[in-house]
Amino acid sequence: MRLRYLALAGVLALAGCGWFGSKDEAPPVAAGPAMSSEEVLKKDCADEHWKQENLGLWYSVCRQPMRW
């Protein structure tokens, strides 16, 4: 009887971890033209919401230097 409970506990533990038949795979990434890092930077710097969320990064990367 004790062996049955031990086996059942082992099976439940493995099933809870997704060890049995878990076929969840990441969806494939849509194929398309890849953006260069410059294009991504320009897009992020122009986005006002991104600027508010990443203000320190925006100041160090996107802000135009002062011209005298």
Secondary structure, 3 states (H helix, E strand, C coil): CHHHHHHHHHHHHHHHCCCCCCCCCCCCCCCCCCCCHHHHHHHHHHCHHHHHHCHHHHHHHCCCCCCC
